[in-house]
Amino acid sequence: MKILFCVVLLGIAASAQAYEVTDDRGVTVSFTQPPQRVVSLLPSLAETVCELGACNRLVGVDRYSNYPASLQKLPQVGGGLDPNIEAIVALRPDVVLMAVSSRASDRLRGLGLKVVSLEPKTHADVQRVMLKIGEVLAVPDAAKIWRAIDAGVSAAAQSIPPSVKATRVYFEVNQGPFAAGESSFIGETLTRLGVKNIVPAKLGPFPKLNPEFIVRANPDLIMVGERNASGLAQRPGWQSIRAVRENRVCIFATEEANTLVRPGPRMAEGARLMAQCLNAKAPKSAAGSKL
């Protein structure tokens, strides 16, 4: 009887530890205990794991994950779109975190790995992903951390004077040109800062634009990373753009640009960088003018 009683107790304890998490593809993943070996295939997901205090559980990352600096010492397993399946399997992960858009999830699942697919694109997505990763890792304080991030964005907005509000902004994510539209998390940050994004939501979160569209939109201010800023003023027609003509272009260093374009826990820092740019470069009168 004592043996049977102990077996029952062990079964109850195991059941109490087991839990399930449903990812952004609608796939439910079961865990018998919190994963201790994690592979991340998206920089924002790796940063979120670290923000939740679980950086030590990461055993492998994609080639673009470089923050915090400790991630640069981990094995790299390719990119989100071209992961090295063999290298991932060799790391014996308890779970693989990856973007919904990655084509490798089914293959990894077929090899017996637990995969959680997440897609942060908006502020609400970043909040949901942080809470979801908190569930996966069974760590507390995810909601508290998100509230601090959200408060940081609000504080950045409060630092901008009324004279800067309604400035018309073009944010270039990558050459192409690919822009951050109103519906992207970057666009949502710009909206919260009180400025106007020249790329409407109907074009999608990160559309590739016809360069003539930007010339016609004539933004008051341009935000761009240093990797994409070379020759910007020499682009056809750009000398006529108000932002270029009046030297109202914020060029962000590579690490700053990484902060800005990753939908993760550094979103408040990104908002502060945008606010600093606006306070330094935006026209202080007639904001939003097309002249």
Buried (B, 14 or more C-beta within 10 A) or exposed (E): EEEEEEEEEEEEEEEEEEBEBEBBBEBEBEBEEBBEBBBBBBBBBBBBBBBBEBBEBBBBBBBBBBBEEEBEEBBBBBBBEEBBBEBBBEBEBBBBBBBBEBEBBEBBBEEEBBBBBBBBBBBEBBBBBBBBBBBBBBBEEBEEBBEEBBEBBEEBBEBBEEEBBBBBBBBBBBBEBBBBBBBBBBBBBBBBBBBBBBBEBEBBBBBEBEEEBBBEBBBBBBBBBEBBBEEBEEBEEBEEBBBBEEEBBBBBEEEBBBBBBBBBBBBBBBBBBBBBBBEEBBBEEEBBEEE
